Amino acid sequence: MEKPLVTLLLPCYNCEKTLDRFMRSVISESYRPLELICIDDGSTDDTAKLLKNFETILKESGVQYTVLTQENIGLGGAIQTGLLHAHGDFLCWADPDDFLLPGSVEKRATYLLQHPACGAVSSDAFVFDESDLKIPLYREAARFSHRFELMQFWYLLRGEG
């Protein structure tokens, strides 16, 4: 059976300082097929240049790579633009100041394939001090009281964390 395509959406606005780290984490991700759609939402720094510089290495690593450029309309608008171009069976939205731990997309896709009744998978995020990316300060989900419940997404949508 062919593995499903996973689309990573990356809305970008003036993220030249963190973009390299994120892109290298995508290249290192074990899961394929993988589609990365970057939406440059009117950046005024070197974000567009960096996105272009990664085109060859991403494609050589087997990542389907698309860069979309638009005038700045904000995060929601950038995500909407990306959704209009996504082809994946599964979808993941990341921020350019994030980075993927090795195998993180692989683990999520595998879980969804093994649990077809499940409509979404959430994952915890480690928060790091930018000067030390080896030792996390804390886990983001620790602040959510419903983090271990099956319906946690419902609580988050209602603002009940």
C-alpha positions in Angstrom: 0.0 0.0 0.0 1.3 3.5 -0.9 1.9 5.8 2.0 -0.3 8.9 2.2 1.1 12.3 1.3 1.6 14.6 4.3 1.4 18.3 3.7 3.3 20.7 6.0 2.0 24.3 5.8 4.5 27.0 6.8 3.1 30.5 7.0 6.2 32.8 6.9 6.5 36.5 7.8 9.9 38.0 8.5 11.4 34.7 9.8 14.9 34.8 8.3 16.4 34.2 11.8 14.7 30.8 12.4 13.9 29.5 8.9 17.1 27.7 8.3 16.7 25.5 11.4 13.1 24.6 10.4 14.0 23.8 6.8 16.9 21.6 7.9 14.6 19.7 10.3 12.2 19.0 7.3 15.1 17.7 5.3 16.0 15.4 8.1 12.4 14.1 8.6 12.2 10.4 7.7 8.6 10.4 6.4 8.0 10.5 2.7 6.0 11.5 0.7 6.1 14.9 2.2 4.9 18.2 0.7 6.1 21.5 2.2 4.1 24.6 1.2 5.6 27.9 2.4 3.5 31.0 2.2 5.6 34.2 2.3 3.1 36.6 3.7 4.7 39.9 2.5 8.0 39.5 4.4 10.3 42.6 4.3 13.5 40.7 5.4 15.4 38.0 3.5 12.7 35.3 4.0 11.9 35.1 0.3 15.6 34.7 -0.5 16.0 31.9 2.0 12.9 30.1 0.8 14.4 30.1 -2.7 17.8 28.9 -1.5 16.2 25.7 -0.1 14.4 24.7 -3.3 17.1 22.4 -4.7 18.1 20.7 -1.4 14.5 20.1 -0.4 13.6 18.6 -3.8 16.7 16.4 -3.8 15.7 15.1 -0.4 12.4 14.0 -1.8 10.2 16.8 -0.5 7.6 18.3 -2.8 8.3 22.0 -2.3 6.1 25.0 -3.2 6.6 28.7 -2.2 3.7 31.0 -2.5 4.1 34.8 -2.2 1.4 37.3 -1.3 1.0 40.7 0.2 0.8 40.7 4.0 -2.7 39.7 5.1 -1.8 38.0 8.4 -1.5 34.5 9.7 -5.1 33.3 9.0 -4.9 34.5 5.4 -1.5 32.8 4.9 -2.9 29.5 6.2 -5.9 29.9 4.0 -3.7 30.4 1.0 -1.7 27.3 1.8 -4.8 25.2 2.3 -6.0 26.1 -1.2 -2.8 24.6 -2.6 -2.4 21.5 -0.3 -2.6 18.1 -1.8 -1.9 15.9 1.2 -4.0 13.2 2.8 -2.8 14.5 6.1 -2.1 18.1 7.1 0.3 19.6 9.6 0.7 23.3 10.3 4.0 24.5 11.7 5.5 27.9 12.5 8.9 28.9 11.2 10.3 29.3 14.7 9.5 25.6 15.3 11.6 22.7 14.3 10.7 19.0 13.9 12.3 16.4 16.0 13.5 13.4 13.9 10.6 11.1 13.0 7.8 13.4 14.3 5.8 13.4 11.1 6.4 9.7 10.7 5.0 9.0 14.2 1.9 11.1 13.6 1.2 9.6 10.1 1.7 6.1 11.5 -0.7 6.7 14.4 -3.4 8.1 12.0 -3.0 5.1 9.7 -3.3 2.7 12.6 -6.3 4.5 14.1 -8.5 5.3 11.1 -11.4 6.5 13.3 -9.1 9.3 14.6 -9.6 12.6 12.8 -6.7 14.5 14.3 -3.5 14.0 16.2 -1.9 16.5 18.5 1.6 16.5 19.7 3.4 18.2 22.5 6.0 20.9 21.9 9.2 21.4 23.8 10.0 25.0 24.5 13.7 25.9 24.3 15.8 28.9 25.1 17.2 30.0 21.7 20.7 29.8 23.0 20.4 26.1 24.0 18.4 23.9 21.6 19.5 20.7 23.2 17.8 20.9 26.6 14.1 22.0 26.7 12.9 24.4 29.3 9.4 22.8 29.6 6.7 21.1 27.6 4.0 23.3 26.2 1.1 21.0 26.9 1.9 20.9 30.6 -0.3 23.9 31.0 -3.4 22.2 29.6 -5.6 20.4 32.1 -7.2 18.2 29.4 -4.0 17.1 27.6 -4.5 13.4 28.2 -8.2 13.2 27.3 -9.5 11.8 24.1 -11.5 14.9 23.3 -8.8 17.4 24.1 -9.2 19.2 20.8 -12.8 20.0 21.7 -11.7 21.5 24.9 -9.0 23.6 23.1 -11.6 24.8 20.6 -13.8 26.0 23.5 -10.9 27.7 25.2 -10.9 25.3 28.1 -7.3 24.0 27.6 
